């Protein structure tokens, strides 16, 4: 993505969208489409999902040959902008496993639905007991490539050794990936290119904003609201090792909201509301600290949270930091939690955030 791309989003421009259907035969079809959306949500196990509306009813599989070509097929979705000089720039919105094709067999339209590649790992449940061991990166990579042999896995973390973790028959391998990554204070997900990424959630206080959403002339801000809720909010998280080995001493760590100015300050008026996480992968105090801090960051209410509506930016990722200026002139830094990118020319672009703070 170029700097020119972000500048163009705030200008009058014609959006461009592209949907490709990758059949199991190796054929790639450029799909005409009339609408749809891509939803990206950090809180969901399958981070990206898509819905695409196509006018061609022939996309509905009818014969065994059609079914063989479609089952296991993938959708690649992109959105971008046209520049005034006849050129255009597209950014990926996701690579999806095609799960559903539904519509009128005579007239259409056809609705295609897909899920991010995490679903391939999630659906490949264990049929025998499985042991994960080694380091976070090797264990997570092995679980992913157990289901997708040629999966591209990129690590952005400092790798650490984990304790052995045995998974039972019928266990969820993708949940296992998340549990193992937590030992390094990390999350794992498939990004917009279909690459599996292991990384630590960016720190709102130290990472530079990637985009400005401002209620100014030429800005991309449409509307915004602020909210706070205590439902499901924990201001402390206890992570514990569960090793069954006699040679490994039990370890644990309690991470708490230690900011006296926070409304969820541990021991303040909010009280103490701990959550708990245990895993045999946690064999050191450092691993417990990583896991506890990761869980706390996801479960603690921020000083402010909100929903923002702006002009669409298909290049965003959950965890990105936004600089927001509201119509009253107040300024905040927000961290992206979820959003939905339309595949038609209209509609707002709602962004939900997981945390926010005042921006000086």
N, C-alpha and C positions, 0 to 999 in steps of 0.2 A: 504494500500500500504506500502510495506516495504522499508527500505533504500537499500536493495539488488536490488529491482526492478529498481530504478533510475540508479544505477551503471551498471546494465545489459543493459540498453538502449544504452549505449555508446560502448558496446562490440559487437563482432560478435555473433548474436543469431538468433533463428528462432521465428518470431512473431507467436502468437496464437490468433485466433479470434473465437468467439462463438456467434451464433444468435439463440434465442429461440422464438418460436411463441406460445403465450398464447391465446388459443381459449376461447370463452365465455362459453364453456361447462366445463371449468376447466382443459382440457387436455393441456399439454405442449409438444411441438414438438421441438426437436433439429434439426435445419434446416441446411442441407448442403448448402454451398454458395461458389460462385466463385469470388465475388468482391463486391464492393459497398463502401460506405463512410458514416461517421457521421460528420455533419457540426454543429459547435457550434458558435453562434454569439450573443454577448451581445446586439447589437443594434436592434435586431429583437424581436418582441413581443413573438414569439415562439422561445425560445432560441436554442433548439436542433431539428434537422431534420435528417432523415436517408434515404439512398437508399441501398437496398440489392439485389444482383443478385443471383438467385437460379436456379439450373438446372431442377428442378422438376415441369412440367407443371400442375400437379394435384393441385397445390396451388391456381390456378385460380378458384374462386367459380363459379359453373355452375348450381347447383340445389338449390332450396329453403333451403334445409338443410345445404348445404355448405355456403350459404349466411348468414344464421342465426348464424353459428359458426364463421364466419369471421368478419361480421360487429360488430365493437366494440372490436375486438381482439387487442392484444398488442404484440409488438416486444421488446425483451430485448437483447441489443447488448453489447458485451464486447471484449476487446483486451488486450493481455498481452504478456508474454515472456515465453520461455522454458529455464530452467536452465540446465546445463550440467549433472546434476545428475538424470535426468528423471522427476523431478518435474516441475511445471509451476505455474505462478501467473497471474491472470486475474483481470483487473479493469473495472468497468462498464463504458460504453459510453453513455447510456441513456435507458430510458423506454419510448416507443413510442406507440401512437395509430396508428394502421394499417389503412391507408387511401386508398391505391391503390395497386392493383395487376394486372399486365399487361404482356402479353407475348404470344408466339405462343402456341396454345392449344394442338398441337401434339408433337412438338419437344422442346419447351422451347427456351431459358431460360425465367424465369419469373422475372420481376423487381417489388420488393415490396418497397413502400414508406410510411414513417411514420413521425409523428410530435410529439413533446414533449407534456406532459399532460396538459400544459397550454391551448392547443387547445380545450380540453373538456370544460374548463371554458369559453373560448372565444366564442365558438359556442352556448352556452346555453344562448342566448340573453334574456333580460327581456321581459316577456309577460304582466306584470303589473308593475306599478310604484314600485320602491324598495328604501327603505331608509337604508343607512348605518350610524351607530352611535357607540358611545362607545369609544374604543381605536383603535389605528392602528392595533394591533395584532388581537383583537377580530373581528373587521370589515373585515379585509382581510381573516381571517380564515373562517368566516361565508360565505363570497362570494365563496371561493373555495369549501367548503363542501356543499354548495347549489347544486353544480354540481357533486362533487365526495364525497360521504358520508363518505368514509373511508380514505380520503386523510390525509397523514401525513404532518403536517405543523410545521416547526421549526423556532423559532424566535431567532435572535442573536442581537437584538436591545434593547435599553431602550424604553419601551412603553410609548406613550403619548396619551392624550385625543384628539379626533378630534371633529369638528363641524359636525352636521348632514348633510348628502349628499344624495339628492334625485336623482335617476336615472330614466330616462324616458323609456317607452316601446321601444323596439328594441335597447336599449343601450347595450354596450359591457361590460360584467362583468369583463373581464380580464383587460381592460383599467382602469376600476374602481379600481381594486386591485393596479395597478401601481400608480394611482392618490393618493389613500389613503396612500400608503407606503411612498410617497414623503413627506408627512407631518412630517415624522420622519427622513427625509434625507436618506431613504432606497430604495432598489429595492427588488422585489419579483420575483422568478423564480422557475422552477422545475429543480432539479439537476440531476446528472447522475443516481441516484438511484430512481428517480421519486418522491423524497421528495420535497415539496414546502418550500423554504427557504426565510426568510425575513432578509436582512442584509444591512449594510452600505458598500459601495465600499471601499476596503482597500486603505489606503493612501500610495502612492508610496514612500513618504519621510520617513515613519516610520516602514513599514512592511518589514520583512526579505525576500529575494528572496527564491523561492521554488525550482529553477532549474537553473543551469549554462549552457548557450549555448555558447561555446567557440570554436574559430577557432584554436585549438591546437591539437597536436597528441593525439588521444584518445577522442577528443571532439565530440560534436554532431552537431556543426555548419556546414551548407552547404553554405548558401549565405545570404546576407542582403542588404537592401537599406534604405535610409533615405529620408523623404519628408516633405513638409509643404504646406498647402493650407488654404486660407482664406474663401473658399466657405462654407457657412452655419455656420461659426464660430462666436460665441458671446463671448464678453469679460465682459459682465455684464448680470445679470438675476434678474428681478424683480418678486418676488412672492407676491401675494395679496390674502387676505381673501375675500370671497364673501358672508358672512353670511347675511341673510335677517332679522335676529332678531334685534329688536330695542335695546335690552339689550347688544349686542355685538358690541363694537366699531371696525371700520375698522382697519385692521393691514396690514403692508407690510414691505418688506425688500429687499434691493438691494444688491446683492453679486457681487463684481467686481474682476477682476484680479489685485491684488494690488502689484504684484512683479515688481519693476522697471526694472529688468533685463529680464523680459518676453517680447517676441515680440508682445504679445497682451495686454500689460499693459494698463489699463483703463486710458485714457487721454494722452497716448503716441502717437507716430507716427501712430499707427494702428487706432487711433480714438476711438470713443465710439459706440459700436454696441450691444445694449441690446436686450435680449429676454424676454418674458413675460409668466408667469404662474399664473393662478387664480383658486381657489377652495374654496368651502364653508367649507371644512375640516380644513382650516387654520384659527384658531381662536386666536392664540397667536403669539407674535413676534418670539418666539423660533421656532414654527412650520414653519413660513415664512422663517426664516433663514435656517432651515433644507432643505426645498424645493428649495430655491434659490441656495444654495451651491451644492446640488445634480445636479440640472440642469446645473449649471455653469461647474461643473467637466466634464459633458458629452459633453458640447458644446464649450469649450474653446480649442483653438489649443495649444498643448504643445510646449516646446522648441524644441523638435524633435519627430517625429513619424516615424514608419517604418514597413517594412515587413521583416520577418526573415524566412528562410527555414532551417529546421533542421531534424534530425532523429525523427521519430514519438514518442510523449509522450502522451499516451491516458489518463493519470491521470491529465492533466491540466484542470483548470477552468478559465473562464473569470474573470479578476480582479487579477489573480495571478501575482506576480512580478518575472521577469526573470533577471538574470545578464548575459549580452551579451558582448562577446569580439570579435571584428571583426578581419579580417585578417591583418589590418594595426596596430593592437594593441590597438585601441581605445576601451574604455569600457563604457557601458551604462546600466542603469536600465530601463527595459521596463515593461509595464503593459498590460497583454493579453486582446485583444478585441474579436478576433475570430480565429478559426482554423478549419481544416478539417482533420479527421483521416481516412486513407484508411483502407479497410478491406481486401486488397490483400497484397502481400509481397513487392511490388514495390512502387515507387512514393515518392515524397518529402512530407514534412509536413509543409505547409505554415502557419505562425502565423502573424496575423495583430495586431498592438498595438494601444492603445488609448492615450498613453502618454509615454514619455521617458525623461530621464535626464542623464547628464554625471555622471559616477560613478568614484569617486576618487580612 
